[in-house]
Amino acid sequence: MADFIFSLNATLPIFLIMVLGWFLMKIGLFNKEFNKVADKYVFKVALPVLLFKDIATADIRSDFNLTFVLFCMITTTIMFLAIWGLSYIFIKDKTQVGAFTQASARGSAAVLGIAFINNIYGNSGMAPLMIVSAVPLYNILSVIILTFSADMGKEVEKKSGIGGNDREIKANSADTLKKVRNSKGSNIKKACINVVKNPIIIGIFLGLPFSIFGINIPAIPLKAVTSIAQTATPIALLVVGAGFEGAKAIKKIKLTSIATFIKLVLLPLIFFPFAIAFGFRGSELVAILVMLGSPTTVTCYIMAKNMGNDEVLSSSIVVMATLLSSVTLTGWIFVLKVMGLI
């Protein structure tokens, strides 16, 4: 019961803030212009500063474990690429592939990770090391996938609006495929540029030297950084709620449900046996649980919207995963405790 109450305390406030954003939009206190400006603020300022602070103030040297780092990095890469490949094969509407992939693989590691492990063990344990190992890859892979998916979506949408007879349609389809193949080189270049220019990735890599070399940020700038960082999560959650479109989201309930199942149940089910086999226990396993089974992060919505992907699907998955995660996280903690692993 204590674990269930903790999970509710960790996830329900997040859900309630999203509900508040939706309510404020409905009564007209928020509007589309506010949402647009808030999106840009969170994407370009608040989230990069939050991740900079989390990584810059983490003490990864004292808990460094190369096996753990490699496990987090390899697992993150495998789950992103596997979901991307399978979703590209099975999802007919290619404009949804990027948003689906990101939301199925990317959890609230930086937002919930340290708080979650602190609540169980009284210290941050292996959470900072997991964040340093996984979160940069989260963002790099997300930028690459969203870049390719956005460009593919533009080609599909452009051709889907053209009428004509069967011969014309076939010719248009062939032309689309040809353009997609020809654009692969430019897409790779564009993805690399987007990775380098992405504000969230810049924030992460600016924080790494502070963490690796043990550089302390002076008190005054640290307070300023902390104040900005503290605005990221609540504003992002309000924006997700305000941008949530129930009627459109219901039409995407199938993909939303599948992505939520993958994020909260399937990924831990697949990768936990490997983590246990590698000998990870205690706070290491809880950190891996946060990496694999935490609810879809609000950053998915912010990045999808700012990079021309399906923000409706993203917000729908964020809402459902957050709502159900209190049950699934509690279930995973219970299983790990019964097995004597944490």
C-alpha positions, 0 to 999 in steps of 0.5 A: 500500500505504501508503494501504491500511495508513493506512486500516486503521489509521484504521478497524480499531481502531474496528471492534475496539472495537465487537467488544469491546463486543459480547463484553463484553455476551455474557459479562455484564460489560456489561448493558442498564442499563449500555448505557442509562446510557452512551447517555445519557452519550454523547448528553448529555455526551461528544459535545456536549463533543467537538464543542464542543472540535473546533470551538472549537479550530479555526482557521477564519479563516485558511483561510476559503473561502466557496465551500468552505463553501457547497459543503459546506453545500449538498451536505450539505443535498441528500444528506440531503433526497434520501435522505430523500425516496427512502427514504420512497418506497421503504421500506415500513416507515416506522419505518426511514426515519429511521435509514436516512436518517441512517446513509446520509448522515452520516459520521465527519467530526468523529471521522476528519476531522482525523486523516485529513487530518493523516496525508496532509498533516501538518496539519489543512488544510481539515478544521476548515472542513468540520466547521464547515460540515457537522457543524451541518447533519448534526445539525440535519437528523438531528434533524428527520428523526428527529423526523418519522420517529419520530412516523410510526413510532408512528402506523404501529405503533399501527394495525398492531396493530389487527385486523378485516375489510377495511373496518375496516383501510381505515378505520384506514388512512384515519384514520392518514393523516388523523392524520399530515396533521393532525400535520404542524404539531405535528411541525414545532414539535416538530422545531424544539424538538428542534433547539434542545434537542439537546445535540449542536447546543448543543455545536456552537453554543457552540463557534462563537464561540471559533472565529470570533473566535479566543477561546482557552480557558484551559489548565485548563478546556481540559484538563478539556474534552479529557478528557471529549471523549476519552471520547466515541468509545470509550464510544460504540463500546462501546455500539454493539457491546454493543447490536448484535443479530446475529439482528435485524441479519441480517433488515435486511441488505438495507437495511444493504447499500444504506445502506453502498453509498450512504455509501461509494460512491454519494455520492462518485461523485455529488458528486466531479465537482461538487467537481472542477469547482469547482476544489477540490484537495488537502486540500480534496478530502480534506476533501470525501472525509471528508464524503461517503465516511467510514464512518457515524458512531457518533452515528447509533446514539446519536441514533436510539436516544435519539429513538425510531428504529430503533437495530438498523438504525443499529448494523448500518450503522455496523458494516458501513460501518466494516468496509468503509470501509478498502477504499473510502477507500483506493480513493478516495484512489488514484483521486484521486492517479492523477488528480493531484487530491491 
